[in-house]
Amino acid sequence: MADTEQRRTGGPLAGIKVVELAHIMAGPVCGLMLADMGADVVKVEKIPGGDDSRRMVPPTINDESAAYMAMNRNKRGIALDLKTDDGKQVLRRLIAGADVVIENYRRGTMEKLGFGYEAMRAINPGIVFCEISGFGRSGPLADRGGFDLIAQGMSGLMSITGEGPGRPPVKVGAPVTDITAGLLGAMGVMAALVERQRTGEGQRVDTSLFEAGIIHTYWQSAIRFATGVSPGPMGSAHPLNGPYQAFPTADGWINVGAANQTNWLRLTEALDARSLQDDPRFADNPGRMRHLAELDELLSAILRRRTTAEWLAVLEAAGVPAGPVLSIADMHEHPHTLARDMVVEVEHSRAGPVKTLGLPIKFSRTPGGVRGPAPAFGEHSRAVLAELGYDQDAVEAMERARVVA
């Protein structure tokens, strides 16, 4: 009964123990997702310095890195020197009691420390070991480090992002391969945990920033497979349907999604541009895609006549998918963002009240969510060590030897 109640109130992963040996973004995103869904994630930070995102400043909130706090809420933190025998012994105890270990270092780093997959299996045969790297643990680029910018370029994303042909390559504004790799890692971990329930066996989960970028090219890859031609950048437009893009208005921008024939006809009615229905260039989607530049010019001229808010009211009444292009601040303050609990506030031990993004998955029976802030450096070291069976004298000795912080 107690376990059932814990699962009901603590998220669907309540009771799952995770050790996060990760830094910056991809690995921490994986840990973040698992923590938000109820897992007990213990983040192991290096001595000295901790996670490098602690130094990604400004901005700070009361001298605490905003970047670090965004990636590490809901986790407990312990600081260890894994180059020492005592530090390694602490990690062995953590692994022995864990369900999952996450790491995102270069290939060979964990092996040099004595904690490669085979070593972890020897400690805990049921461990799910999630490795997130730049290019994966196999293949000719397996030894390369992982950086979002490099992965976006090599995955093809930068060749399809930007205003159009002949313009400089542009990366997606968000570090999309880092974030997506973290999400893929979390999905892989959960699949491995389900499989472990059936067999009792743990396994290695291996994903990368490179592959995370590649999966964002489904439409463009389909075009290349079918035609032999690599698509290029189209601004905000869709490579297969139109009009489906951003247009200028009198005071900003509006996204219009008239991506099928029904919505195309609704759009022309709503814009009082019925003549476009009779124009043979725009009679069907193949025609609209062939003449997209001309259609863009015509629709832009119409939409510039009124404000974004005015057009939104008109298009919504007509049943045409449309939405504003919001700033980050506007998105944070939007009533729907708030209604979906996607901006929440937690109390940090040093920074005070801190806003952070919420859990983007809602569960009807086992709700997850943001329960606590990111840990200060070494904030939970003593508590975690006590849980592992270390008495106060042993903890103080390790503190004096700078094995823990």
For each residue, the residues with C-beta under 8 A, 3 or more apart:
1: 4 5
2: 5 6
3: 6 7 15
4: 1 7 8
5: 1 2 8 9
6: 2 3 9 10 14 15
7: 3 4 10 11 12 14 15 38 366
8: 4 5 365 366
9: 5 6 14 366
10: 6 7 14 15 38 366
11: 7 14 36 37 38 39 363 366 367 368 369
12: 7 37 38 363 366 368
13: 16 34 37 38 39 190 368
14: 6 7 9 10 11 38 39 366
15: 3 6 7 10 38 40
16: 13 34 38 39 40 99 100 193
17: 39 40 42 97 98 99 100
18: 31 34 35 39 40 41 42 98 99 100 101 102
19: 41 42 44 91 94 95 98 100 101 102
20: 27 28 30 31 41 42 43 44 75 101 102
21: 27 44 101 102 103 105 110 115
22: 26 27 28 30 31 43 102 103 104 105 132
23: 27 28 45 46 51 52 53 104 105
24: 27 28 51 52 53 71 104 178
25: 28 29 53 71 148 175 178 179 182
26: 22 29 30 104 132 146 177 178 179 181 182 185 209
27: 20 21 22 23 24 30 31 102 103 104 132 182 185
28: 20 22 23 24 25 31 32 43 51 53 71 72 182
29: 25 26 32 33 71 178 179 181 182 183 185 186
30: 20 22 26 27 33 34 102 104 130 132 181 182 183 185 186 189
31: 18 20 22 27 28 34 35 41 43 72 75 102
32: 28 29 35 36 41 71 72 73 74 75 182
33: 29 30 36 37 182 183 186
34: 13 16 18 30 31 37 39 41 100 186 189
35: 18 31 32 38 39 40 41 73 74 75
36: 11 32 33 74 359 368 369 370
37: 11 12 13 33 34 359 361 363 368
38: 7 10 11 12 13 14 15 16 35 366 368
39: 11 13 14 16 17 18 34 35 99 100
40: 15 16 17 18 35 76
41: 18 19 20 31 32 34 35 74 75 76
42: 17 18 19 20 75 76 77 78 94 380 384
43: 20 22 28 31 51 72 75 76 77 78 375
44: 19 20 21 78 79 80 82 91 94
45: 23 50 51 77 78 79 80 377 378
46: 23 49 50 51 79 80 81 82
47: 50 79 80 81 87 402 403 404 405
48:
49: 46 52 54 55
50: 45 46 47 54 79 377 378
51: 23 24 28 43 45 46 54 68 72
52: 23 24 49 55 56
53: 23 24 25 28 56 65 67 68 71 72
54: 49 50 51 65 68 377
55: 49 52 65
56: 52 53 65 67 68
57: 60 65 66 67
58: 66
59: 66
60: 57 63 64 65 66
61: 64 66 69 348 351 352 354
62: 350 351 352
63: 60 350 351
64: 60 61 68 69 348 350 351 376
65: 53 54 55 56 57 60 68 69
66: 57 58 59 60 61 69 70
67: 53 56 57 70 71
68: 51 53 54 56 64 65 71 72 374
69: 61 64 65 66 72 73 348 351 354 356 373 374
70: 66 67 73 356 357 374
71: 24 25 28 29 32 53 67 68 374
72: 28 31 32 43 51 53 68 69 75 77 374 375
73: 32 35 69 70 346 356 370 372 373 374
74: 32 35 36 41 370 371 372
75: 20 31 32 35 41 42 43 72 374 375
76: 40 41 42 43 375 379 380 383 384
77: 42 43 45 72 374 375 376 377 378 379 380 381
78: 42 43 44 45 90 378 380 381 384 385 404
79: 44 45 46 47 50 377 378 381 404 405
80: 44 45 46 47 87 90 91 381 403 404
81: 46 47 84 87 402 403 404
82: 44 46 87 88 91 113 115
83: 87 113
84: 81 87 88 401 403
85: 88 89
86: 89 90 398 401 403
87: 47 80 81 82 83 84 90 91 403 404
88: 82 84 85 91 92 113 114 115
89: 85 86 92 93
90: 78 80 86 87 93 94 385 388 390 398 403 404
91: 19 44 80 82 87 88 94 95 115
92: 88 89 95 96 123
93: 89 90 96 97 388 389
94: 19 42 44 90 91 97 98 384 388
95: 19 91 92 98 101 115 120 123 124 127
96: 92 93 123 124
97: 17 93 94 124 388
98: 17 18 19 94 95 101 124 127
99: 16 17 18 39 126 127 128 193
100: 16 17 18 19 34 39 127 128 129 130 189 193
101: 18 19 20 21 95 98 120 127 128 129 130
102: 18 19 20 21 22 27 30 31 130 132 185 189
103: 21 22 27 109 110 129 130 131 132
104: 22 23 24 26 27 30 131 132 133 146
105: 21 22 23 109 110 133
106: 109 133 143 145
107: 133 137 142 143
108: 111 112 143
109: 103 105 106 112 113
110: 21 103 105 113 115 116 117
111: 108 114 115 116 119
112: 108 109
113: 82 83 88 109 110
114: 88 111 119
115: 21 82 88 91 95 110 111 119 120
116: 110 111 119 120
117: 110 120 121 129 131 204
118: 121 122
119: 111 114 115 116 122 123
120: 95 101 115 116 117 123 124 127 129
121: 117 118 124 125 127 129 202
122: 118 119 125
123: 92 95 96 119 120 127
124: 95 96 97 98 120 121 127 202
125: 121 122 201 202
126: 99 196 200 201 202
127: 95 98 99 100 101 120 121 123 124 202
128: 99 100 101 189 192 193 196 202 203 205
129: 100 101 103 117 120 121 202 203 204 205
130: 30 100 101 102 103 185 188 189 192 205 207
131: 103 104 117 137 204 205 206 207
132: 22 26 27 30 102 103 104 146 181 182 184 185 207 208 209
133: 104 105 106 107 136 137 142 146 206 208 209
134: 141 144 145 146 147 150 151 208 209 210
135: 139 141 142 144 146 208 209 210
136: 133 139 141 142 206 207 208 210 211
137: 107 131 133 142 206
138: 142 206
139: 135 136 142
140:
141: 134 135 136 144 210
142: 107 133 135 136 137 138 139
143: 106 107 108
144: 134 135 141
145: 106 134
146: 26 104 132 133 134 135 150 151 208 209 210
147: 134 150 151 209
148: 25 151 152 171 175 176 177 178 209
149: 152 153 171
150: 134 146 147 153 154 209
151: 134 146 147 148 154 155 177 208 209 210 212 213
152: 148 149 155 157 158 161 171 172 176 177 213
153: 149 150 157 158 169 171
154: 150 151 210 213
155: 151 152 177 210 211 212 213 214 216 217
156: 159 160 213 214 217 220 221 230
157: 152 153 160 161 171 172 176 177 213 216 217
158: 152 153 161 162 169 170 171
159: 156 169 230 232 233
160: 156 157 217 220 231 232 233 234 239
161: 152 157 158 169 170 171 172 233
162: 158 167 168 169 170 233 235
163: 167 170 233 235
164: 167 232 233 234 235
165: 232 233
166:
167: 162 163 164 170 233
168: 162
169: 153 158 159 161 162
170: 158 161 162 163 167 233
171: 148 149 152 153 157 158 161
172: 152 157 161 176
173:
174: 179
175: 25 148 178 179
176: 148 152 157 172 179 180 212 213 216
177: 26 148 151 152 155 157 180 181 209 210 212 213
178: 24 25 26 29 148 175 181 182 209 212
179: 25 26 29 174 175 176 182 183
180: 176 177 183 184 212 213 215 216
181: 26 29 30 132 177 178 184 185 207 208 209 211 212
182: 25 26 27 28 29 30 32 33 132 178 179 185 186
183: 29 30 33 179 180 186 187
184: 132 180 181 187 188 207 211 212 215
185: 26 27 29 30 102 130 132 181 182 188 189 205 207
186: 29 30 33 34 182 183 189 190
187: 183 184 190 191
188: 130 184 185 191 192 205 207
189: 30 34 100 102 128 130 185 186 192 193 205
190: 13 186 187 193 194
191: 187 188 194 195 205
192: 128 130 188 189 195 196 202 203 205
193: 16 99 100 128 189 190 196 197
194: 190 191 197 198
195: 191 192 198 199 201 203
196: 126 128 192 193 199 200 201 202 203
197: 193 194
198: 194 195
199: 195 196
200: 126 196
201: 125 126 195 196
202: 121 124 125 126 127 128 129 192 196
203: 128 129 192 195 196
204: 117 129 131
205: 128 129 130 131 185 188 189 191 192
206: 131 133 136 137 138
207: 130 131 132 136 181 184 185 188 211 212
208: 132 133 134 135 136 146 151 181 211 212
209: 26 132 133 134 135 146 147 148 150 151 177 178 181 212 213
210: 134 135 136 141 146 151 154 155 177 213 214
211: 136 155 181 184 207 208 214 215
212: 151 155 176 177 178 180 181 184 207 208 209 215 216
213: 151 152 154 155 156 157 176 177 180 209 210 216 217
214: 155 156 210 211 217 221
215: 180 184 211 212 218
216: 155 157 176 180 212 213
217: 155 156 157 160 213 214 220 221
218: 215 221 222
219: 222 223 238 239 240
220: 156 160 217 223 224 230 231 239
221: 156 214 217 218 224 225
222: 218 219 225 226
223: 219 220 226 227 229 231 239 240
224: 220 221 227 228 229 230 231
225: 221 222
226: 222 223
227: 223 224
228: 224
229: 223 224
230: 156 159 220 224
231: 160 220 223 224 234 239
232: 159 160 164 165
233: 159 160 161 162 163 164 165 167 170
234: 160 164 231 237 238 239 245 292
235: 162 163 164 245 246
236: 245 246 255
237: 234 242 243 244 245 292 296
238: 219 234 241 242 244 245 259
239: 160 219 220 223 231 234
240: 219 223 289
241: 238 244 259 260 285 289
242: 237 238 245 258 259 285 288 289 292 295
243: 237 247 256 258 259 264 267 288 292 295 296 299
244: 237 238 241 256 257 258 259
245: 234 235 236 237 238 242 255 256 296
246: 235 236 253 254 255 256 325
247: 243 253 254 255 256 296 299 300 303
248: 252 253 300 303 304
249: 252 253 254 303 304 306 307 308 311
250: 304 305 306 307 308 310
251: 307 308
252: 248 249 307 308 324 325
253: 246 247 248 249 308 324 325
254: 246 247 249 303 308 311 312 322 323 324 325
255: 236 245 246 247 322 323 324 325
256: 243 244 245 246 247 267 299 303 315 320 321 322
257: 244 263 320 321 322
258: 242 243 244 263 264 266 267 320 321
259: 238 241 242 243 244 263 321
260: 241 263 264 285
261: 264 265 284 285
262: 265 266
263: 257 258 259 260 266 267 319 320 321
264: 243 258 260 261 267 268 282 285 288
265: 261 262 268 269 277
266: 258 262 263 269 270 318 319 320
267: 243 256 258 263 264 270 271 273 315 318 320
268: 264 265 271 273 274 276 277
269: 265 266 272 274 318
270: 266 267 314 315 317 318 320
271: 267 268 299 302 303 314
272: 269
273: 267 268 276 298 299 302
274: 268 269 277 278
275: 278 279
276: 268 273 279 282 295 298
277: 265 268 274 282
278: 274 275
279: 275 276 282 283
280: 283 287
281: 287 288 290 291 294 295
282: 264 276 277 279 287 288 291 295
283: 279 280 287
284: 261 287 288
285: 241 242 260 261 264 288 289
286: 289 290
287: 280 281 282 283 284 290 291
288: 242 243 264 281 282 284 285 291 292 295
289: 240 241 242 285 286 292
290: 281 286 287
291: 281 282 287 288 294 295
292: 234 237 242 243 288 289 295 296
293: 296 297
294: 281 291 297 298
295: 242 243 276 281 282 288 291 292 298 299
296: 237 243 245 247 292 293 299 300
297: 293 294 300 301
298: 273 276 294 295 301 302
299: 243 247 256 271 273 295 296 302 303
300: 247 248 296 297 303 304
301: 297 298 304 305
302: 271 273 298 299 305
303: 247 248 249 254 256 271 299 300 306 311
304: 248 249 250 300 301
305: 250 301 302
306: 249 250 303 310 311 314
307: 249 250 251 252 310 311
308: 249 250 251 252 253 254 311 312 324
309: 312 313 324
310: 250 306 307 313 314
311: 249 254 303 306 307 308 314 315 322
312: 254 308 309 315 316 322 323 324
313: 309 310 316 317
314: 270 271 306 310 311 317 318
315: 256 267 270 311 312 318 320 321 322
316: 312 313 319 320 322
317: 270 313 314
318: 266 267 269 270 314 315
319: 263 266 316
320: 256 257 258 263 266 267 270 315 316
321: 256 257 258 259 263 315
322: 254 255 256 257 311 312 315 316
323: 254 255 312
324: 252 253 254 255 308 309 312 330
325: 246 252 253 254 255
326: 330 331 334
327: 330 331
328: 331 332
329: 332 333
330: 324 326 327 333 334
331: 326 327 328 334 337
332: 328 329 337 343 355
333: 329 330 337 338
334: 326 330 331 337 338
335: 338 339
336: 339 340
337: 331 332 333 334 340 342 343
338: 333 334 335 341 342 343
339: 335 336
340: 336 337 358 362
341: 338 344 358 359 369
342: 337 338 357 358 360
343: 332 337 338 355 356 357 358
344: 341 355 356 357 358 369 370
345: 353 354 355 356
346: 73 353 354 356 370 372 373
347: 352 353 354 373
348: 61 64 69 351 352 353 354 373 374 376
349: 373 376 379
350: 62 63 64 376
351: 61 62 63 64 69 348 354 373
352: 61 62 347 348
353: 345 346 347 348
354: 61 69 345 346 347 348 351 373
355: 332 343 344 345
356: 69 70 73 343 344 345 346 370 373
357: 70 342 343 344
358: 340 341 342 343 344 369 370
359: 36 37 341 362 368 369 370
360: 342
361: 37 368
362: 340 359 367
363: 11 12 37 366 367 368
364: 367
365: 8
366: 7 8 9 10 11 12 14 38 363
367: 11 362 363 364
368: 11 12 13 36 37 38 359 361 363
369: 11 36 341 344 358 359
370: 36 73 74 344 346 356 358 359
371: 74
372: 73 74 346
373: 69 73 346 347 348 349 351 354 356
374: 68 69 70 71 72 73 75 77 348
375: 43 72 75 76 77 378 379 380
376: 64 77 348 349 350 379
377: 45 50 54 77 79 405
378: 45 50 77 78 79 375 381 404 405
379: 76 77 349 375 376
380: 42 76 77 78 375 383 384
381: 77 78 79 80 378 384 385 395 404 405
382: 385 386 395
383: 76 380 386 387
384: 42 76 78 94 380 381 387 388
385: 78 90 381 382 388 390 394 395 398 404
386: 382 383 389 390 395
387: 383 384
388: 90 93 94 97 384 385
389: 93 386
390: 90 385 386 394 395 398
391: 394 395
392: 395 396
393: 396 397
394: 385 390 391 397 398
395: 381 382 385 386 390 391 392 398 399 404
396: 392 393 399 400
397: 393 394 400 401
398: 86 90 385 390 394 395 401 403 404
399: 395 396 402 403 404 405
400: 396 397
401: 84 86 397 398
402: 47 81 399 405
403: 47 80 81 84 86 87 90 398 399
404: 47 78 79 80 81 87 90 378 381 385 395 398 399
405: 47 79 377 378 381 399 402
